[in-house]
Amino acid sequence: MTERRRRGGAERLHSKGPAPIPQLPRRAVRNPYPPMQILSADQVEAIHEASMHILENFGIEVMSARALSLFGQAGAIVDHASMNVRLDRGMVDAALKTAPAAYTLTPRNPGRAVRLGGDNIVFTLVAGPPNVHDMERGRRAGNLADYRDLIRLAQHFNCIHMLGNQVCAPIELPANSRHLDTYLANLTLTDKSFHVSAIGGGRALDGIRMMAISRGITMDRLADDPGVTTIISVNSPRRFDDMMSDGLMTMAEFGQSVCVTPFTLMGAMSPVTLAGALAQQNAEALFGVVLTQLVRPGAPVMYGAFTSNVDMRSGAPAFGTPENSKANVASGQLARRYGLPYRTTPGSASNAADVQGAYETMMALWGAVLGHGNLVYHAAGWQEGGLTASFEKFIIDVELIQHMMEFLRPIEVDEQELALDALQRVPTGGHFFGEPHTLARYATAFYQPLLSNWQNYEAWQEAGGLDATARATRVWKKALEEYEEPRLAEPVREELEDYVARRRQEIGSGEP
């Protein structure tokens, strides 16, 4: 524990129990199983051809003068009056040849580096909600104190490999500079990589520079060894706005990771059919990939997918649906067709950390894993369709993620595991509780949950009769008590704080 350990809201919230929360040890997660093929090869090609038709004949609106210029110089058909850009498939093929199939993000602690691509799976904290919730204090606007506690939780739990972009928006802070406060929290309270905001090039560049400071390296060195990433949300259907375009180009220019993610809700922002939505998603994602490679050939870029449906009775977004899960699997097939790392999401539309939130999240999580997602974004804490970051849902999701991590461990089959000697020693009708083979393994034989309760009914009632959501409250409070701030050299901390102070003043005076 460092001298500058900080607990924030945890100082006011206490729980009992000396034993630490059981959790899986820190490890890289890999998916050893073949990816599910929900689409036939012919169907994948049909979606590809439809996407090429969209790019070549319909085009994409681009609201950035710089991006329009880059596309025009590369040979795209650019209508500056309508800001429409049409690409031929040759430009797409050329971009895919330079885009890397896998890459590593290295934070200030190299031991927390994550590999994106191949059979690697990386789970992140929820990102972007304007609200926050827990069962004791209720739903409230996002704020910096809660932000800090949520990223402390992300640091504490090993299964959360990196942070998303602003787990909750600290709305009490000025909108044009709050990203500086969240970056500083990310870099001091955690030692994991994180997503920067790419709403304009300035916010992206601040995150890049601060990561370089935390690692004690130059921007040129960081370009060769990236440390941060971003999500570029396409304004579906078929629009890249100026702020997102500029953020994308800034990240690519400095060699940092970009995930291009269309937001294709079937029936609203895309056709109501899954095939049509996938074709649109594919065209928009590939368009963004091309732009990254026009800026900097070889820039790390990821194929992002966020295709789900709406409730056709109300128009409200729905997540964790069968359609959403099928899209998660199918999108993985498309990403692999292009040789790109793949980002997906396990979401839920539930307004509470309840059984709906759990089964919708698990449904989508299965789609993400069966589809061989590399970056599972919003993996912990997502509630209310992404409008709220929930402390209890965070714990429930950690349990789901850990279940999935254990499922992904291959079955060992060897002489010791087959246990023929134990089978010979135990008589028919006997039991294995006292068998040496069992006694040597009982402590680590099975996954130990951090949230599930396996007591009988009477013992459960005597212990308080708490359901999983109520137990989750106890777990997150205890996790905040157990949290330890990772060491950061004082000169580095001071340089980061000085950078934030200087940039806050520049932004306040109107500088970009």
C-alpha positions in Angstrom: 0.0 0.0 0.0 1.4 3.4 -0.9 1.5 6.5 1.3 -0.9 8.2 -1.1 -3.5 5.5 -1.0 -6.9 7.1 -1.5 -10.3 5.5 -0.9 -12.8 8.3 -1.7 -16.3 7.2 -0.9 -14.9 3.9 0.5 -14.0 5.7 3.7 -17.7 6.2 4.5 -18.7 2.6 3.6 -17.7 -0.3 5.8 -18.4 -4.0 5.6 -17.3 -6.9 7.8 -15.2 -9.9 7.2 -11.4 -10.4 7.4 -11.2 -12.9 4.5 -10.4 -11.2 1.2 -12.9 -11.4 -1.7 -12.2 -14.6 -3.7 -11.3 -13.8 -7.2 -9.3 -15.4 -10.0 -5.6 -14.5 -10.3 -4.4 -12.1 -12.9 -4.0 -13.8 -16.2 -4.4 -13.3 -19.9 -7.6 -14.8 -21.2 -7.6 -16.8 -24.4 -10.4 -18.5 -26.2 -9.2 -22.0 -27.1 -12.3 -23.2 -28.9 -13.2 -22.8 -32.6 -15.4 -19.7 -33.3 -19.0 -20.4 -34.0 -20.0 -20.1 -37.7 -23.5 -18.7 -37.5 -23.2 -17.6 -41.2 -22.2 -19.8 -44.1 -19.2 -18.7 -46.2 -21.6 -17.7 -49.0 -23.6 -15.6 -46.5 -20.5 -13.8 -45.3 -19.6 -13.0 -48.9 -23.1 -11.8 -49.7 -22.9 -9.3 -46.7 -19.4 -8.2 -48.0 -20.7 -7.6 -51.5 -23.7 -5.6 -50.1 -21.3 -3.5 -48.0 -19.1 -2.8 -51.1 -22.3 -1.8 -52.9 -23.1 0.7 -50.1 -19.5 2.2 -50.2 -19.3 2.3 -54.0 -22.8 3.5 -54.8 -24.4 5.1 -51.7 -21.3 6.5 -49.9 -20.8 7.8 -46.4 -21.2 11.4 -45.2 -18.0 12.8 -43.7 -18.3 16.1 -41.9 -14.6 16.8 -41.6 -12.8 18.9 -44.2 -9.5 17.2 -43.5 -11.0 13.8 -43.9 -12.6 14.8 -47.1 -9.3 16.0 -48.4 -7.6 12.7 -47.5 -10.2 10.7 -49.2 -10.0 12.9 -52.3 -6.2 12.6 -52.5 -6.5 8.8 -52.3 -8.8 8.6 -55.2 -12.3 8.4 -53.6 -15.2 10.2 -55.2 -15.9 13.2 -53.0 -18.9 15.5 -53.3 -17.8 18.5 -51.1 -21.3 20.0 -51.3 -23.0 17.0 -49.7 -19.9 15.8 -47.9 -20.5 12.4 -49.4 -17.6 10.0 -50.0 -17.7 6.9 -52.2 -15.0 4.3 -52.1 -14.1 1.6 -54.5 -13.2 -1.9 -53.1 -9.6 -1.4 -54.1 -9.2 1.3 -51.4 -10.7 -1.1 -48.9 -8.4 -3.9 -49.9 -5.4 -1.6 -49.7 -6.3 -0.5 -46.2 -6.7 -4.0 -45.0 -3.3 -5.0 -46.2 -1.6 -2.4 -43.9 -4.0 -2.7 -40.9 -2.4 -5.1 -38.3 -4.2 -8.3 -37.4 -3.2 -8.0 -33.7 -1.4 -5.5 -31.5 -0.5 -4.8 -27.9 -1.5 -1.8 -25.7 1.0 -1.1 -22.9 0.0 1.0 -19.9 2.3 2.5 -17.3 2.7 -0.9 -15.8 4.0 -3.2 -18.5 2.7 -6.2 -16.6 -0.9 -5.0 -17.4 -0.3 -4.9 -21.2 -3.2 -6.4 -23.2 -3.1 -8.1 -26.5 -5.9 -7.4 -29.0 -6.4 -9.9 -31.8 -6.0 -13.6 -32.3 -7.7 -15.7 -29.6 -7.2 -13.1 -26.9 -10.1 -11.7 -24.9 -9.9 -8.4 -23.0 -12.7 -7.3 -20.7 -13.3 -3.6 -19.9 -15.3 -1.5 -17.5 -18.5 0.2 -18.6 -18.0 3.5 -20.3 -20.0 6.7 -21.0 -23.1 6.6 -18.7 -24.3 10.1 -17.5 -25.6 8.5 -14.3 -24.5 6.2 -11.5 -26.4 4.0 -9.1 -26.0 1.8 -6.0 -28.6 0.2 -3.8 -27.8 2.5 -0.8 -27.6 5.9 -2.4 -29.9 5.4 -5.4 -29.6 6.8 -8.9 -27.7 10.1 -9.2 -25.8 12.1 -11.8 -22.3 11.0 -12.6 -19.6 12.7 -10.4 -15.9 12.5 -9.9 -16.1 10.8 -6.5 -18.1 7.9 -7.9 -15.9 7.8 -10.9 -12.9 7.3 -8.8 -14.5 4.6 -6.7 -15.6 2.7 -9.9 -12.2 2.7 -11.4 -10.8 1.6 -8.0 -13.1 -1.4 -8.4 -11.7 -2.0 -11.9 -8.2 -1.9 -10.5 -9.0 -4.3 -7.7 -10.6 -7.0 -9.8 -8.2 -8.9 -12.0 -10.8 -9.9 -14.6 -11.2 -6.3 -15.7 -8.2 -5.8 -18.0 -8.6 -2.2 -19.0 -10.8 0.9 -18.5 -13.4 2.2 -20.9 -13.9 5.9 -21.6 -15.4 7.6 -18.5 -17.2 5.0 -16.5 -19.5 7.8 -15.5 -19.4 11.4 -16.7 -18.4 13.8 -13.8 -21.0 16.3 -14.8 -20.2 18.7 -12.0 -16.9 19.5 -13.9 -16.7 21.7 -17.0 -17.5 19.6 -20.1 -14.6 20.9 -22.1 -12.0 19.9 -19.5 -13.4 17.0 -17.4 -11.5 14.5 -19.6 -8.3 15.8 -17.9 -9.6 14.9 -14.5 -10.7 11.4 -15.6 -7.4 10.7 -17.3 -5.5 11.8 -14.2 -7.7 9.5 -12.1 -7.1 6.6 -14.5 -3.3 7.1 -14.4 -3.0 7.5 -10.7 -5.6 5.2 -9.2 -5.0 2.4 -11.7 -2.1 1.1 -13.7 -4.2 -0.4 -16.5 -4.7 0.9 -20.1 -7.7 3.0 -20.8 -9.9 4.4 -23.6 -9.5 8.1 -24.3 -12.3 10.4 -25.5 -12.1 11.1 -29.2 -14.7 13.8 -29.4 -12.3 16.0 -31.3 -8.6 15.8 -31.6 -7.7 17.8 -28.5 -9.2 15.3 -26.0 -7.6 12.4 -27.8 -4.2 14.1 -27.8 -4.4 14.9 -24.1 -4.9 11.2 -23.3 -2.0 10.2 -25.6 0.4 12.8 -24.0 -0.6 11.8 -20.5 0.0 8.1 -21.2 3.4 9.0 -22.6 4.2 11.0 -19.4 3.1 8.2 -17.2 5.4 5.8 -19.0 8.3 8.3 -19.2 8.7 8.0 -22.9 8.4 10.3 -26.0 5.5 10.6 -28.2 7.5 8.9 -31.0 8.2 6.0 -28.8 4.5 5.7 -27.9 3.6 5.7 -31.5 5.6 2.5 -31.9 4.3 1.0 -28.7 0.7 2.2 -28.2 -0.8 2.6 -24.8 -4.4 3.9 -25.3 -7.3 3.3 -27.6 -10.6 4.9 -28.4 -14.1 4.1 -29.6 -15.2 6.0 -32.7 -19.0 5.8 -32.7 -20.4 6.1 -36.2 -23.5 8.3 -36.4 -25.4 5.5 -38.1 -26.8 5.5 -40.7 -23.7 6.4 -42.9 -22.4 9.5 -41.2 -19.0 10.3 -39.6 -19.3 13.7 -37.8 -16.5 16.2 -37.7 -15.5 15.6 -34.0 -15.3 11.9 -34.3 -13.5 12.1 -37.6 -10.9 14.4 -36.1 -10.5 12.2 -33.0 -10.0 9.2 -35.3 -7.4 10.9 -37.4 -5.5 12.2 -34.3 -5.3 8.8 -32.7 -4.1 7.2 -36.0 -1.6 10.0 -36.6 0.0 9.3 -33.3 -0.1 5.5 -33.7 -2.7 4.8 -31.1 -5.5 2.2 -31.3 -8.9 3.1 -32.9 -12.0 0.9 -32.7 -14.6 1.9 -35.4 -18.0 1.0 -34.0 -21.2 1.7 -35.9 -24.3 2.0 -33.7 -26.8 0.0 -35.7 -30.0 -0.5 -33.9 -32.2 -2.6 -36.2 -35.5 -0.8 -37.1 -34.1 2.6 -36.1 -30.6 3.4 -37.3 -30.4 0.4 -39.6 -32.7 -1.9 -41.6 -35.0 -4.0 -39.5 -33.4 -7.2 -40.8 -30.3 -8.6 -39.4 -28.7 -9.1 -42.8 -29.3 -5.5 -43.7 -28.0 -4.2 -40.4 -24.8 -6.3 -40.8 -24.3 -5.0 -44.3 -24.6 -1.4 -43.1 -22.4 -2.0 -40.0 -19.8 -3.6 -42.2 -19.7 -0.8 -44.7 -19.4 1.9 -41.9 -16.7 0.0 -40.0 -14.6 -0.6 -43.1 -14.9 3.0 -44.1 -13.4 4.0 -40.8 -10.7 1.4 -41.1 -9.8 3.0 -44.5 -9.5 6.4 -43.0 -7.1 5.2 -40.3 -4.8 3.8 -42.9 -4.9 6.9 -45.1 -3.7 8.9 -42.1 -1.0 6.4 -41.0 -0.5 3.0 -42.8 -0.1 0.3 -40.2 -2.0 2.3 -37.5 -3.7 -0.2 -35.1 -7.4 -0.4 -35.8 -10.2 -2.7 -34.6 -13.5 -3.8 -36.2 -16.2 -2.7 -33.9 -19.8 -4.0 -33.7 -22.8 -2.8 -31.8 -25.8 -4.2 -33.6 -28.9 -4.8 -31.7 -32.6 -4.1 -32.1 -35.2 -1.7 -30.7 -38.6 -2.5 -29.1 -40.8 -1.9 -32.1 -43.7 -0.9 -29.8 -41.9 1.9 -28.2 -38.6 2.5 -30.1 -36.6 1.9 -27.0 -33.2 0.2 -27.5 -33.0 -3.5 -26.5 -29.8 -5.4 -25.6 -29.0 -9.0 -24.8 -31.7 -10.1 -27.2 -31.4 -13.2 -29.4 -30.9 -10.9 -32.4 -28.1 -9.0 -30.5 -26.4 -12.3 -29.6 -26.5 -13.5 -33.2 -25.1 -10.2 -34.4 -22.2 -10.6 -31.9 -21.4 -14.0 -33.4 -21.8 -12.9 -37.1 -19.8 -9.8 -36.6 -16.9 -11.9 -35.5 -17.0 -13.8 -38.7 -16.9 -10.5 -40.7 -13.9 -9.2 -38.6 -12.0 -12.4 -39.2 -12.7 -12.2 -42.9 -10.8 -8.9 -42.9 -8.1 -10.0 -40.5 -8.9 -7.4 -37.9 -9.3 -7.6 -34.1 -12.9 -7.6 -33.1 -14.7 -5.5 -30.4 -18.2 -6.5 -29.1 -20.4 -5.8 -26.1 -22.6 -7.7 -23.6 -25.4 -5.3 -22.9 -28.7 -5.1 -21.1 -31.7 -2.8 -21.1 -32.7 -3.6 -17.5 -33.2 -0.6 -15.3 -32.0 -2.5 -12.2 -29.3 -4.9 -11.2 -31.8 -7.7 -11.3 -32.4 -11.1 -13.0 -33.2 -9.3 -16.3 -29.9 -7.5 -16.3 -28.1 -10.8 -15.6 -29.7 -12.9 -18.2 -29.6 -10.3 -20.9 -25.9 -9.6 -20.2 -25.1 -13.3 -20.1 -26.9 -13.9 -23.4 -24.9 -11.2 -25.1 -21.7 -12.3 -23.4 -22.1 -15.8 -24.9 -22.5 -14.2 -28.3 -19.3 -12.2 -27.7 -17.3 -15.3 -26.7 -18.8 -17.6 -29.4 -18.0 -14.9 -31.9 -14.4 -14.7 -30.6 -14.5 -11.1 -29.5 -11.1 -9.7 -28.6 -12.3 -6.6 -26.8 -15.4 -7.1 -24.8 -16.4 -3.5 -24.1 -18.8 -2.4 -21.4 -18.3 -5.8 -19.8 -18.9 -4.7 -16.2 -21.3 -2.2 -14.7 -23.6 -1.5 -17.7 -27.2 -0.8 -16.6 -30.3 0.9 -18.1 -29.2 0.5 -21.7 -25.9 2.2 -20.9 -27.3 5.3 -19.2 -26.2 4.2 -15.7 -23.1 2.7 -14.2 -24.1 0.4 -11.4 -22.0 -0.7 -8.5 -24.1 -3.8 -7.9 -24.2 -4.6 -11.6 -20.4 -4.3 -11.7 -20.1 -7.1 -9.1 -22.7 -9.3 -10.9 -20.8 -8.8 -14.1 -17.5 -9.7 -12.5 -19.1 -12.9 -11.5 -20.3 -13.6 -15.0 -16.9 -12.7 -16.5 -15.1 -15.0 -14.1 -17.5 -17.8 -14.9 -16.7 -17.3 -18.5 -13.0 -17.2 -17.9 -13.1 -20.6 -16.1 -15.3 -22.0 -18.9 -12.6 -21.0 -21.4 -9.9 -23.0 -19.5 -9.3 -26.2 -21.5 -10.1 -29.6 -19.9 -7.0 -31.4 -19.0 -6.9 -35.1 -19.7 -3.9 -37.1 -18.4 -3.1 -39.9 -16.0 -3.6 -37.8 -12.9 -6.8 -36.2 -14.2 -8.4 -39.5 -15.2 -8.0 -40.6 -11.6 -8.1 -44.4 -12.2 -6.2 -45.1 -9.0 -8.8 -43.2 -7.0 -11.6 -45.0 -8.8 -9.9 -48.3 -7.9 -9.6 -47.4 -4.2 -13.1 -46.2 -3.7 -15.5 -49.1 -3.2 -18.8 -49.3 -5.1 -21.4 -47.2 -3.3 -18.7 -45.3 -1.5 -17.6 -41.6 -1.7 -14.6 -39.6 -2.7 -14.6 -37.0 0.1 -11.8 -38.6 2.0 -9.9 -40.0 -1.0 -6.3 -38.7 -1.2 -6.8 -37.6 -4.8 -9.7 -35.4 -3.6 -7.8 -34.1 -0.6 -4.9 -33.0 -2.7 -7.1 -30.9 -4.9 -10.2 -29.9 -3.0 -9.1 -26.3 -2.3 -8.6 -25.5 -6.0 -10.7 -28.1 -7.8 -13.6 -25.9 -8.6 -14.3 -22.2 -9.3 -15.0 -20.3 -6.1 -17.7 -17.7 -6.7 -17.5 -14.2 -5.1 -21.2 -13.6 -5.2 -23.1 -16.9 -5.4 -24.5 -18.4 -2.2 -24.7 -22.2 -1.9 -26.0 -22.5 1.7 -29.1 -24.5 2.4 -32.2 -22.4 3.0 -32.1 -22.4 6.8 -28.4 -21.3 6.9 -29.1 -18.7 4.2 -32.0 -17.3 6.2 -29.9 -17.3 9.4 -27.2 -15.3 7.6 -29.7 -12.6 6.6 -31.5 -14.1 3.6 -29.8 -11.7 1.2 -30.4 -12.1 -2.5 -27.6 -11.7 -5.0 -28.1 -8.0 -5.5 -27.9 -7.3 -1.8 -24.8 -9.5 -1.5 -23.3 -7.5 -4.4 -23.6 -4.3 -2.3 -21.5 -5.9 0.4 -18.9 -7.1 -2.1 -18.3 -3.8 -3.8 -18.0 -2.1 -0.4 -15.5 -4.7 0.8 -13.6 -4.4 -2.5 -13.1 -0.7 -1.9 -11.8 -1.4 1.5 -9.3 -3.9 0.0 -8.3 -1.6 -2.8 -4.6 -0.6 -2.9 -3.5 2.3 -5.1 -0.7 1.2 -7.4 2.6 2.9 -6.9 3.4 5.9 -9.1 6.7 7.7 -8.8 6.2 11.2 -7.3 7.9 13.1 -10.1 5.6 11.4 -12.6 2.6 12.2 -10.6 3.6 15.8 -10.4 4.3 16.0 -14.1 0.8 14.7 -14.8 -0.8 17.1 -12.4 1.2 20.0 -13.9 0.1 18.9 -17.4 -3.6 18.9 -16.3 -3.3 22.3 -14.7 -1.7 23.8 -17.8 -4.2 22.3 -20.2 -7.1 23.3 -18.1 -5.9 26.9 -18.2 -5.4 26.7 -22.0 -8.8 25.2 -22.6 -10.4 27.8 -20.4 -8.7 30.5 -22.5 -10.2 29.0 -25.7 -7.2 27.0 -26.9 -8.0 23.6 -28.5 
